[in-house]
Amino acid sequence: MNLGFNDRVIRLISGLGLVTFDYLASANWEFILLLFGAWGVLTSAFGFCPFYRIIGHTTCPTNFTVPSKN
C-alpha cells in the first residue's frame, strides 16, 4: 500500500464523479472519462498506485517492511 486515507478519499470521490459524469453526459470523451474514473476508483479501493511506486512516493503513514532474521 502506498496511498494514505486522504489520498484514497480524494481519488474515490473524483473517480466516482468522472464515472458519473461519463454516464450522464453524451460526450466524445466517454472512453477517456471512464478510464480516468475507473483508475481513480480502483487505486482508491486497492490503496496502491503504480506511478507512486515508480517514483518512490508514498502517502501511507505505515511501513509494511518485514524485519530481517539474524
N, C-alpha and C positions, 0 to 999 in steps of 0.2 A: 504494500500500500504506500502510495506517495501523495495522496490527497488528504488534506485536513477537512474538518467538518464544514467550515465556512466555504471553502473551495467547492466541496461537494454540493452544498445547498445552492450556491450560485450557478453551478453547471446544470443542476437538475431544473431549476426554475427557468433558466434561459433555454435549455434544451426542450422542455415541455412547451415553452412559449413558441419556439420555432416550429415544432411539430404541429401545434395547434394552428398557428398562422398558415402553415402549409396546407393543412386540412381545410381551413375555411376559405382561403384565397385561391383563385384560379390564375396563378401567375406562370410565367415562362421559367421561373427559377425553382419550380417544385422539387426537383431532384436534389438540388444543392441545399435548399432549406431542410429537406428531410434528412439529408446526410449529416449536416451540422447539428441538427436537433437530436438525431439518434446518437451521434458522437457524444454530445453533452450528457444525455441520459445514461448511456452505457458507462462512460467513465465515472459518472457520479455513483452509479449502482455498484460498480466493482471497486471504486476507490483507487483506481490505478490509471495513470496517463502515460502512454509510451513516450510521448515527447518530453515529459518531465524526466523520465528515466534517461533518455538520450543526453539531455543537457545537464543531468545530475542535480536537478532541483527537486525539493520535496516541501510540502506544506503540512505533512503529517507530523504531529508532535511526538510520536513514539518511534523508537528504533527497534526493529524486529531482527536483530542480529543474534545468532546463536553463539554462545561462548565456546571457545576452543578448549579441548581437553588437554591437560598437561600430563 
